[in-house]
Every structure is written in structure tokens, then in C-alpha cells.
Amino acid sequence: MRVVHTVASISYEAGGLSYSVVRLCESLLKEGHDITLSVLNHPPRPSYPHFVQAFPMGIGPRKLGRSPAMARWLAQQAQARTVDLFHVHSMWMMPNVYPGFLSRRYHIPLVVSPRGTLSPWAMASGSAVKRWFWPLVQRPAISAAACFHATAVSEYEDIRRLGFRQPVAIIPNGIDIPDPVPKREQPLRTLLFLSRIHPKKGLDLLLRAWGRVQDRFPRWRLVIAGPNDSDGYLENMQALAAQLKLKRVEFVGAVKGAQKWETYFQADLFVLPTHSENFGLVVAEALAAGLPAIVSKGAPWAGLVAHDCGWWIDIGVDPLVACLEEALALSPDRLSAMGRRGRRWMQDEFSWDSVSDQMIRAYRWIALGAEKPSWIIAD
């Protein structure tokens, strides 16, 4: 099939959308499909993967990502009928809008992956521009969707809550399973937070919870890794750690590539007390590295309990304190066994081959009238 994917940008850090969208495209290409990923060349990169078409930004607010060049190119593909289907990832920028209006005009099927942007937390936060952009621009564009793609049941529920009645394909993100790295002997065991340093991730909850358990677990340290993704928030969290007189807390900044996987492999337990995630790629990465995980119910990881590889807890300081008191008291052998179960789960159900197969079968149903897969809900 000939599919044009669109996302606002892809970054060097290969996390979040930059990882999941690019790897999905690569997996579909591997299966012999004609895939193009259209992006903004912002921030500029000297090179892109061969299947990426990068376009300059035009005049206008940077947050909107207006690109007349991208709009013209997408229109040319639609007019020439060189595309069987458009697939849009995320929202709130013009690259996420153009395909919707072209889909309606040229009768080309559209798949929309909200990627967490429709959660109650996401809809209520962010720029005030959302108040007019949603009803006037974004909602009309995605209303053209032939099908939505949700990475979890919770995102399907977000789609229905906002009144969209189109079919929804529930297909998780995939994950690459790295080869294991031996753990070094260390004086302290490590509780790891690895994610964007952003208010949505619940880092303030973690710091307050750590302050209440740190004295009972002197053999543990808290490592906070990830890029600062909100102006002033990292400094606020460092100030909060000082105000709470926290001990054995390390802010190590962004970790990438091999360094990121080394950080996972050298930790003993992962924690993400997030307010909102459509998937939570870092949870899958931690499990793939053999780490048991503590994750809040802001992320769709109920399977942690079913597979006995972690904890799925209510959002808040008190639930996190109770969970940390249980988890930090477990022996290294017990935590390692949980981590091995999590890694097997990722290998069995989250491989990119499986994800790309599910996606292309969804495309064929949408665009070619093939048999409807069981993971598409058409209620």
C-alpha cells in the first residue's frame, strides 16, 4: 500500500513520537509497503531517513507549524492519486490538520493517531490557543477520519468521550528489545525516573513521596533522568528537592542511545507517576530492559499486575508512598524475577513485526474493504 504519514517533527533523541512513528514506518517499509513520512524541518537536521520528506516552516506562530510547502506537497499526492491512505500522528499543529481537509476533498481514507492529545489532562492543559483551534480547525480536520488508532483502551475511551463515532483500531506501540547488559556492583540500589521533565509526568509527586520514605530505605537512591521539556520546571523540581531536604537524589539530565539503555540496565526499579499517557513508551523500555515498574493509572499499564512485573497505582502522593514502601523492601532476587517476567511480556506482545502486521491489516480493511480485524472496534 502507498501510505503518507504526517507528524510535526522528529528529533535526535528518538523518544516518544520520534521513536514510535519512525519505527512504525520502518516496519511497514520492511514488509514491502510504500511509506513516506512528512515532517517539518524544525529543529533543522542535516539528514533524515530516506523515507522522510522534510519541509520548511512558513510565516506564522512557531507553535502552529504552518508550512505551505508541506501543504502543497500533500495536495499534489492527493490530486495525483499516488497515496492510498493518509495517517496523521498527534494534534495541535498544522501538519496534523492538512491531511484531514485533503482527505475529505479527494476522498482518500484518513487514519488519526491522537497519541495522547485527547486525554482529559491534555485537553485541559497547554496553550490558550486550543480554545479556538479545536472547534475551528483541529476537530473539523480529524472528523474526516475513516478510523482512529488508539494505543490502549483508555485512549479509545478518550476518543468516544469527545463524541467521535468512527471505528477505532487498538494497536499498541512496538518496542525494540535490547540485548541484556550485566549489572555492575553498586553501593546503592537505584529507583529510576526516566522521562521528559514536564509537569504532566508527576515528578513533583515522586519527590514528595521520596521525602516520606527515604529514611526507611537508606540503601536506595533516586535517579531522575530526562530532558527538560517545560520552561523553568526542572529548576522548580530541583528547588523542591532542596526545600524537602531530600537525600540521595540525583538529577542526571538527558540520556540518549546506548547511555539511555545503560541507565535502565543499571537500575533496580522504574517509576512513572504520570498524570496522563496514551501509552508510556518509557514503561515499555524499562520492562524490555528487565526492570519492574511502578506506574500510575494515568498510563494504560494494568498489565503490570496481570503479568506480575510491577504495580499500577492511583495518582497521588499517598498511593505512591504505600507502593514504594512495599517495592523498596523487596529483595534484589524478587525484583529481578519481576523484571524477567516484564521482559518476556514485551518480547511476546510488543514486537514491531506484530504491530506493523496489525496496522497494515487495519489499513487494508479501511482502504480496500478487506476483512475487519478483531482489534478494530466499530460500535
HELIX and SHEET records of a PDB file:
HELIX    1   1 GLY A   16  LYS A   30  1                                  15    
HELIX    2   2 ARG A   62  LEU A   64  5                                   3    
HELIX    3   3 PRO A   68  ALA A   80  1                                  13    
HELIX    4   4 MET A   94  ASN A   96  5                                   3    
HELIX    5   5 TYR A   98  TYR A  106  1                                   9    
HELIX    6   6 PRO A  120  ALA A  124  1                                   5    
HELIX    7   7 LYS A  130  PHE A  133  1                                   4    
HELIX    8   8 TRP A  134  GLN A  138  3                                   5    
HELIX    9   9 ARG A  139  ILE A  142  1                                   4    
HELIX   10  10 VAL A  153  ARG A  161  1                                   9    
HELIX   11  11 PRO A  199  LYS A  201  5                                   3    
HELIX   12  12 LEU A  203  VAL A  213  1                                  11    
HELIX   13  13 GLN A  214  ARG A  216  5                                   3    
HELIX   14  14 TYR A  233  GLN A  243  1                                  11    
HELIX   15  15 GLY A  257  PHE A  265  1                                   9    
HELIX   16  16 LEU A  281  ALA A  288  1                                   8    
HELIX   17  17 GLY A  303  ALA A  306  1                                   4    
HELIX   18  18 VAL A  317  ALA A  327  1                                  11    
HELIX   19  19 PRO A  332  GLU A  349  1                                  18    
HELIX   20  20 TRP A  352  LEU A  368  1                                  17    
SHEET    1   A 8 VAL A  52  PHE A  55  0                                        
SHEET    2   A 8 ASP A  34  LEU A  40  1                                        
SHEET    3   A 8 ARG A   2  THR A   6  1                                        
SHEET    4   A 8 LEU A  85  HIS A  89  1                                        
SHEET    5   A 8 LEU A 110  SER A 113  1                                        
SHEET    6   A 8 CYS A 147  ALA A 150  1                                        
SHEET    7   A 8 VAL A 168  ILE A 170  1                                        
SHEET    8   A 8 ILE A 376  ILE A 377 -1                                        
SHEET    1   B 6 VAL A 249  GLY A 253  0                                        
SHEET    2   B 6 TRP A 220  ALA A 225  1                                        
SHEET    3   B 6 ARG A 189  LEU A 194  1                                        
SHEET    4   B 6 LEU A 269  LEU A 272  1                                        
SHEET    5   B 6 ALA A 293  SER A 296  1                                        
SHEET    6   B 6 GLY A 310  ILE A 313  1                                        
END                                                                             
